[in-house]
Amino acid sequence: MVKPHDAPSAAQLVESVREWLQTDAPAVTDVRFQYLTRVAINALSIVERELAIGAEQAAAHEERLHTLGVADDAELAAAIRSGALDDRMDEVRTLVWQSVRDKLTVANPKYLGSP
């Protein structure tokens, strides 16, 4: 695959900034700056995870929607509200739960480990 951009990649840039924030920024004693640094680290961590697995998750989500015979999340919600999928509710729950797991894997994978 031919890449249109030179090194470093977007993922490498995000990783570098996140690592700098984690190692150098905590030395600053200003409480507000420390808080904003933690927020920035969390945001960059989300971006890193999405860059790493987002395309794969998008394909899996599209396949789940296709399995249920809907084009997108709005159509899925409408089908659930209308009762069109009532006879497949176990399947709907399973597929929706898989989508929720994917979202949590990117947003904050620690949530998946809690009871």
Phi and psi restraints in degrees (value plus and minus 20) as a CYANA .aco file:
   2 VAL   PHI    -104.3   -64.3
   2 VAL   PSI     109.9   149.9
   3 LYS   PHI    -120.1   -80.1
   3 LYS   PSI     114.6   154.6
   4 PRO   PHI     -99.8   -59.8
   4 PRO   PSI     -33.3     6.7
   5 HIS   PHI    -138.8   -98.8
   5 HIS   PSI     129.8   169.8
   6 ASP   PHI    -100.4   -60.4
   6 ASP   PSI     148.2   188.2
   7 ALA   PHI     -90.5   -50.5
   7 ALA   PSI     128.8   168.8
   8 PRO   PHI    -101.5   -61.5
   8 PRO   PSI     136.3   176.3
   9 SER   PHI     -96.6   -56.6
   9 SER   PSI     149.2   189.2
  10 ALA   PHI     -78.5   -38.5
  10 ALA   PSI     -62.8   -22.8
  11 ALA   PHI     -82.0   -42.0
  11 ALA   PSI     -61.3   -21.3
  12 GLN   PHI     -86.9   -46.9
  12 GLN   PSI     -58.1   -18.1
  13 LEU   PHI     -84.8   -44.8
  13 LEU   PSI     -65.8   -25.8
  14 VAL   PHI     -81.2   -41.2
  14 VAL   PSI     -65.4   -25.4
  15 GLU   PHI     -79.9   -39.9
  15 GLU   PSI     -63.1   -23.1
  16 SER   PHI     -82.3   -42.3
  16 SER   PSI     -64.8   -24.8
  17 VAL   PHI     -85.8   -45.8
  17 VAL   PSI     -64.4   -24.4
  18 ARG   PHI     -79.8   -39.8
  18 ARG   PSI     -65.6   -25.6
  19 GLU   PHI     -83.1   -43.1
  19 GLU   PSI     -59.8   -19.8
  20 TRP   PHI     -81.5   -41.5
  20 TRP   PSI     -65.2   -25.2
  21 LEU   PHI     -81.4   -41.4
  21 LEU   PSI     -59.2   -19.2
  22 GLN   PHI     -91.1   -51.1
  22 GLN   PSI     -53.0   -13.0
  23 THR   PHI    -116.9   -76.9
  23 THR   PSI     -60.5   -20.5
  24 ASP   PHI    -119.5   -79.5
  24 ASP   PSI     -59.0   -19.0
  25 ALA   PHI     -85.6   -45.6
  25 ALA   PSI     -52.7   -12.7
  26 PRO   PHI     -80.6   -40.6
  26 PRO   PSI     -36.9     3.1
  27 ALA   PHI     -87.7   -47.7
  27 ALA   PSI     -41.8    -1.8
  28 VAL   PHI     -91.5   -51.5
  28 VAL   PSI     112.7   152.7
  29 THR   PHI    -111.4   -71.4
  29 THR   PSI     -29.1    10.9
  30 ASP   PHI     -83.9   -43.9
  30 ASP   PSI     102.6   142.6
  31 VAL   PHI     -82.7   -42.7
  31 VAL   PSI     -63.3   -23.3
  32 ARG   PHI     -82.6   -42.6
  32 ARG   PSI     -63.1   -23.1
  33 PHE   PHI     -83.0   -43.0
  33 PHE   PSI     -60.6   -20.6
  34 GLN   PHI     -81.4   -41.4
  34 GLN   PSI     -63.0   -23.0
  35 TYR   PHI     -82.2   -42.2
  35 TYR   PSI     -68.8   -28.8
  36 LEU   PHI     -84.0   -44.0
  36 LEU   PSI     -51.8   -11.8
  37 THR   PHI     -84.6   -44.6
  37 THR   PSI     -64.6   -24.6
  38 ARG   PHI     -82.4   -42.4
  38 ARG   PSI     -60.0   -20.0
  39 VAL   PHI     -81.8   -41.8
  39 VAL   PSI     -65.1   -25.1
  40 ALA   PHI     -83.8   -43.8
  40 ALA   PSI     -61.3   -21.3
  41 ILE   PHI     -81.2   -41.2
  41 ILE   PSI     -64.5   -24.5
  42 ASN   PHI     -82.9   -42.9
  42 ASN   PSI     -63.0   -23.0
  43 ALA   PHI     -83.0   -43.0
  43 ALA   PSI     -64.3   -24.3
  44 LEU   PHI     -86.4   -46.4
  44 LEU   PSI     -54.5   -14.5
  45 SER   PHI     -84.1   -44.1
  45 SER   PSI     -59.9   -19.9
  46 ILE   PHI     -82.5   -42.5
  46 ILE   PSI     -66.1   -26.1
  47 VAL   PHI     -80.6   -40.6
  47 VAL   PSI     -62.7   -22.7
  48 GLU   PHI     -79.1   -39.1
  48 GLU   PSI     -66.9   -26.9
  49 ARG   PHI     -85.0   -45.0
  49 ARG   PSI     -60.9   -20.9
  50 GLU   PHI     -86.3   -46.3
  50 GLU   PSI     -59.8   -19.8
  51 LEU   PHI     -83.0   -43.0
  51 LEU   PSI     -56.8   -16.8
  52 ALA   PHI     -94.7   -54.7
  52 ALA   PSI     -59.0   -19.0
  53 ILE   PHI    -148.9  -108.9
  53 ILE   PSI     -18.7    21.3
  54 GLY   PHI     -80.9   -40.9
  54 GLY   PSI     -62.1   -22.1
  55 ALA   PHI     -85.6   -45.6
  55 ALA   PSI     -62.1   -22.1
  56 GLU   PHI     -83.6   -43.6
  56 GLU   PSI     -63.0   -23.0
  57 GLN   PHI     -85.3   -45.3
  57 GLN   PSI     -58.5   -18.5
  58 ALA   PHI     -82.5   -42.5
  58 ALA   PSI     -62.0   -22.0
  59 ALA   PHI     -84.5   -44.5
  59 ALA   PSI     -61.9   -21.9
  60 ALA   PHI     -85.3   -45.3
  60 ALA   PSI     -59.9   -19.9
  61 HIS   PHI     -84.5   -44.5
  61 HIS   PSI     -63.5   -23.5
  62 GLU   PHI     -80.3   -40.3
  62 GLU   PSI     -60.8   -20.8
  63 GLU   PHI     -85.0   -45.0
  63 GLU   PSI     -60.3   -20.3
  64 ARG   PHI     -82.1   -42.1
  64 ARG   PSI     -64.7   -24.7
  65 LEU   PHI     -81.2   -41.2
  65 LEU   PSI     -62.9   -22.9
  66 HIS   PHI     -81.0   -41.0
  66 HIS   PSI     -60.9   -20.9
  67 THR   PHI     -78.3   -38.3
  67 THR   PSI     -56.2   -16.2
  68 LEU   PHI    -107.0   -67.0
  68 LEU   PSI     -24.2    15.8
  69 GLY   PHI      58.2    98.2
  69 GLY   PSI       8.4    48.4
  70 VAL   PHI    -144.8  -104.8
  70 VAL   PSI     137.8   177.8
  71 ALA   PHI    -109.1   -69.1
  71 ALA   PSI     -50.6   -10.6
  72 ASP   PHI    -177.5  -137.5
  72 ASP   PSI    -199.3  -159.3
  73 ASP   PHI     -84.2   -44.2
  73 ASP   PSI     -56.9   -16.9
  74 ALA   PHI     -83.4   -43.4
  74 ALA   PSI     -61.9   -21.9
  75 GLU   PHI     -87.7   -47.7
  75 GLU   PSI     -56.2   -16.2
  76 LEU   PHI     -83.0   -43.0
  76 LEU   PSI     -66.7   -26.7
  77 ALA   PHI     -80.0   -40.0
  77 ALA   PSI     -62.6   -22.6
  78 ALA   PHI     -84.1   -44.1
  78 ALA   PSI     -60.5   -20.5
  79 ALA   PHI     -85.7   -45.7
  79 ALA   PSI     -58.6   -18.6
  80 ILE   PHI     -86.2   -46.2
  80 ILE   PSI     -66.5   -26.5
  81 ARG   PHI     -81.5   -41.5
  81 ARG   PSI     -58.3   -18.3
  82 SER   PHI     -97.7   -57.7
  82 SER   PSI     -34.3     5.7
  83 GLY   PHI      69.4   109.4
  83 GLY   PSI     -16.5    23.5
  84 ALA   PHI     -82.7   -42.7
  84 ALA   PSI     -42.7    -2.7
  85 LEU   PHI    -130.4   -90.4
  85 LEU   PSI      -6.0    34.0
  86 ASP   PHI     -76.6   -36.6
  86 ASP   PSI     -55.2   -15.2
  87 ASP   PHI     -96.4   -56.4
  87 ASP   PSI     -25.3    14.7
  88 ARG   PHI    -144.0  -104.0
  88 ARG   PSI       5.7    45.7
  89 MET   PHI     -81.0   -41.0
  89 MET   PSI     -56.0   -16.0
  90 ASP   PHI     -82.5   -42.5
  90 ASP   PSI     -62.1   -22.1
  91 GLU   PHI     -85.9   -45.9
  91 GLU   PSI     -62.3   -22.3
  92 VAL   PHI     -79.7   -39.7
  92 VAL   PSI     -67.6   -27.6
  93 ARG   PHI     -78.8   -38.8
  93 ARG   PSI     -65.0   -25.0
  94 THR   PHI     -81.8   -41.8
  94 THR   PSI     -67.2   -27.2
  95 LEU   PHI     -89.2   -49.2
  95 LEU   PSI     -57.4   -17.4
  96 VAL   PHI     -87.7   -47.7
  96 VAL   PSI     -61.0   -21.0
  97 TRP   PHI     -81.1   -41.1
  97 TRP   PSI     -59.0   -19.0
  98 GLN   PHI     -81.2   -41.2
  98 GLN   PSI     -59.6   -19.6
  99 SER   PHI     -86.7   -46.7
  99 SER   PSI     -59.8   -19.8
 100 VAL   PHI     -84.2   -44.2
 100 VAL   PSI     -62.9   -22.9
 101 ARG   PHI     -79.2   -39.2
 101 ARG   PSI     -62.5   -22.5
 102 ASP   PHI     -80.7   -40.7
 102 ASP   PSI     -63.6   -23.6
 103 LYS   PHI     -83.9   -43.9
 103 LYS   PSI     -62.3   -22.3
 104 LEU   PHI     -88.4   -48.4
 104 LEU   PSI     -53.6   -13.6
 105 THR   PHI     -79.0   -39.0
 105 THR   PSI     -54.7   -14.7
 106 VAL   PHI    -105.7   -65.7
 106 VAL   PSI     -68.1   -28.1
 107 ALA   PHI     -86.7   -46.7
 107 ALA   PSI     -69.7   -29.7
 108 ASN   PHI    -187.3  -147.3
 108 ASN   PSI      72.3   112.3
 109 PRO   PHI     -81.0   -41.0
 109 PRO   PSI     -38.9     1.1
 110 LYS   PHI     -81.9   -41.9
 110 LYS   PSI     -49.8    -9.8
 111 TYR   PHI     -82.3   -42.3
 111 TYR   PSI     -46.7    -6.7
 112 LEU   PHI     -93.6   -53.6
 112 LEU   PSI     -40.2    -0.2
 113 GLY   PHI    -109.4   -69.4
 113 GLY   PSI     -30.5     9.5
 114 SER   PHI    -104.7   -64.7
 114 SER   PSI     131.7   171.7
